[in-house]
Amino acid sequence: MTNAEIAKNLVELLGGKENIKSVANCMTRCRLELRDYSKADMEKIKKSEGALGVVNAEGQLQVIYGPGKVNKVTAEVSKIVGKPVLLGEDAVKATKEKLKEKNDTKFKNLLKKLGNVFIPLIPLFVACGLVLAVNNICNVQFGDAYKTTTAAQIIGLVGNGVFSILSILVGVNAAKEFGSDMPMMGGVLGGILSSAALANITLFGKPLTPGRGGIISVILVVVLSVYIEKACRKVVPDVLDLFVTPLVTLTVSVLAALFILQPVGGAISDSIGTLVAQTIASDNMVISVISGAVSGALFLPLVMTGMHQALTPIHADLIANAGFTVLLPILATAGMAQVGATIAVLRRTKNERLKKTAKNGLVPGFLGIGEPLIYGITLPLGKPFLGACLGAGVGGAVMAIFKVGAVAMGVSGLPLALLIANGKMFVFLIGVVVSYIAGYIFTEMLGFEDPVE
């Protein structure tokens, strides 16, 4: 068959040209985006002349023709379909633009901003968390005799350093992220909401509570202050801007915080704490297991949608109020189950490139960096991704049963063991091993289509 005949046959097997949304090629593959993938006759495409294999990944049907051949066949397909062929860097650029456009929603952008508020603080969370880990180990080893020593007090001071001024740091970062020209205003507002002087003020017959609502209240107030600041700049003359805008922004924001936003943030924070206490931290074993399993299993899909960024303030709030977050070890099992799923893929695949990718991704995976495994192994193969989700459900249930908590965030995988609260490091490691094994077993059970070399 000529290249034109191969292309014509391929279009027919794909359900006709009306079923093809776009066509592009890389070095070896003709990449097709279809309107209805059920119309494609996969078995006949695999056996069609010139085709070396078929891969269904990244939301595309990819027919492998090999270098040189693929350019000619794709060009013929494009002629039939009537769409221009995107080659090399243009195809990559077009794919990135599509993904960017797909994820460019107001809700996802809001979640991204929330995540960006905490990204600069992650090194501090890690550093202070590791110091607290040392403190926890010493508490377990030496007991009450250690707690009263000067060394314990200094270590505790350093370990709690970032958490003691977290409201101020979050206020500054939130003001920057939401577009304020006065980022220090966010820090001042965070400082006011956590000030001990609030306890001396009574509103509606009740004394105010310093730090009520935690990080959630701070973010709500800072967002309001940015809105007020921008509104002021539209009406205040330039000559008075230096005096009027900061004064109005600060005054109105603080009043709104004390009367409305801090109580609202407190209600949200209390609800989250209650939800965690009644589910993950529940004394009812069944509720705890179900909650841990669901949370662990759903975390990878949350990562794929970007919605996981909304969990960072929740972790910070739980740490500030309870001293640790029981949610983090549960969610961390998603990365651990990915490791198990990848080991299963590595054992079964005959594809040398896939083997190399898996080996390169496993070391970061053990250390809690899951992106190479998600995007390089489990997600493109499909079923191993599901296997990792199910494995994380099992690992999450184990973490929930033993009420494993972390005193800080910023690390995952095996290094998270250093941040585990209440001397439960060994129990955490049991959860890690269970997650590895469960991810491996589920992937073995589900299997996967080994890609053509």
PEWO-V159324 format. One record per residue. N is the residue number from 1. BURIAL is 1 if it has 16 or more other ideal C-beta (glycine too) atoms within 10 Angstrom, else 0. Layout:
# PEWO-V159324
<<N	BURIAL> <N	BURIAL>>
This chain:
# PEWO-V159324
<<1	0> <2	0> <3	1> <4	0> <5	0> <6	1> <7	1> <8	1> <9	1> <10	1> <11	1> <12	0> <13	1> <14	1> <15	1> <16	0> <17	0> <18	0> <19	1> <20	1> <21	0> <22	1> <23	1> <24	1> <25	1> <26	1> <27	0> <28	1> <29	1> <30	1> <31	1> <32	1> <33	1> <34	1> <35	0> <36	0> <37	1> <38	0> <39	0> <40	1> <41	0> <42	0> <43	0> <44	0> <45	1> <46	0> <47	0> <48	1> <49	0> <50	1> <51	1> <52	0> <53	1> <54	1> <55	1> <56	0> <57	0> <58	0> <59	0> <60	1> <61	1> <62	1> <63	1> <64	1> <65	1> <66	0> <67	0> <68	0> <69	1> <70	1> <71	1> <72	1> <73	1> <74	1> <75	1> <76	1> <77	1> <78	1> <79	0> <80	1> <81	1> <82	0> <83	0> <84	0> <85	1> <86	1> <87	0> <88	0> <89	0> <90	0> <91	1> <92	0> <93	0> <94	0> <95	1> <96	0> <97	0> <98	0> <99	0> <100	0> <101	0> <102	0> <103	0> <104	0> <105	0> <106	0> <107	0> <108	0> <109	0> <110	0> <111	1> <112	0> <113	1> <114	1> <115	1> <116	1> <117	1> <118	1> <119	0> <120	0> <121	1> <122	0> <123	0> <124	1> <125	1> <126	1> <127	1> <128	1> <129	1> <130	1> <131	1> <132	1> <133	1> <134	0> <135	1> <136	1> <137	0> <138	1> <139	1> <140	0> <141	0> <142	0> <143	0> <144	0> <145	0> <146	0> <147	0> <148	0> <149	0> <150	0> <151	0> <152	1> <153	0> <154	0> <155	1> <156	0> <157	0> <158	0> <159	1> <160	1> <161	0> <162	1> <163	1> <164	0> <165	1> <166	1> <167	1> <168	1> <169	1> <170	1> <171	1> <172	1> <173	1> <174	1> <175	1> <176	1> <177	1> <178	1> <179	0> <180	1> <181	0> <182	1> <183	1> <184	0> <185	1> <186	1> <187	1> <188	1> <189	1> <190	1> <191	0> <192	1> <193	1> <194	1> <195	0> <196	0> <197	0> <198	1> <199	0> <200	0> <201	0> <202	0> <203	0> <204	0> <205	0> <206	0> <207	0> <208	1> <209	0> <210	1> <211	1> <212	1> <213	1> <214	1> <215	1> <216	1> <217	1> <218	1> <219	1> <220	1> <221	1> <222	1> <223	1> <224	1> <225	1> <226	1> <227	0> <228	1> <229	1> <230	0> <231	0> <232	1> <233	0> <234	0> <235	0> <236	0> <237	0> <238	0> <239	0> <240	0> <241	0> <242	0> <243	0> <244	0> <245	1> <246	1> <247	0> <248	0> <249	1> <250	1> <251	0> <252	1> <253	1> <254	1> <255	0> <256	1> <257	1> <258	1> <259	0> <260	0> <261	1> <262	1> <263	1> <264	0> <265	1> <266	1> <267	0> <268	1> <269	1> <270	0> <271	0> <272	1> <273	1> <274	0> <275	0> <276	1> <277	0> <278	0> <279	1> <280	1> <281	1> <282	1> <283	0> <284	0> <285	0> <286	0> <287	0> <288	1> <289	1> <290	1> <291	1> <292	1> <293	1> <294	1> <295	1> <296	1> <297	1> <298	1> <299	1> <300	1> <301	0> <302	1> <303	1> <304	0> <305	0> <306	1> <307	0> <308	1> <309	1> <310	0> <311	1> <312	1> <313	1> <314	1> <315	1> <316	1> <317	1> <318	1> <319	1> <320	1> <321	1> <322	0> <323	0> <324	1> <325	1> <326	1> <327	1> <328	1> <329	1> <330	1> <331	1> <332	1> <333	1> <334	1> <335	1> <336	1> <337	1> <338	1> <339	1> <340	1> <341	1> <342	1> <343	1> <344	1> <345	1> <346	1> <347	0> <348	0> <349	1> <350	0> <351	0> <352	0> <353	0> <354	1> <355	0> <356	0> <357	1> <358	1> <359	0> <360	0> <361	1> <362	1> <363	0> <364	1> <365	1> <366	1> <367	0> <368	1> <369	0> <370	1> <371	0> <372	1> <373	1> <374	1> <375	0> <376	1> <377	1> <378	1> <379	1> <380	1> <381	1> <382	0> <383	1> <384	1> <385	1> <386	1> <387	1> <388	1> <389	1> <390	1> <391	1> <392	1> <393	1> <394	1> <395	1> <396	1> <397	1> <398	1> <399	1> <400	1> <401	0> <402	1> <403	1> <404	1> <405	1> <406	1> <407	1> <408	1> <409	1> <410	1> <411	1> <412	1> <413	1> <414	1> <415	0> <416	1> <417	1> <418	1> <419	1> <420	1> <421	1> <422	0> <423	0> <424	1> <425	1> <426	0> <427	1> <428	1> <429	0> <430	1> <431	1> <432	1> <433	0> <434	1> <435	1> <436	1> <437	1> <438	1> <439	1> <440	1> <441	1> <442	1> <443	1> <444	1> <445	0> <446	1> <447	0> <448	1> <449	0> <450	0> <451	1> <452	0> <453	0>>
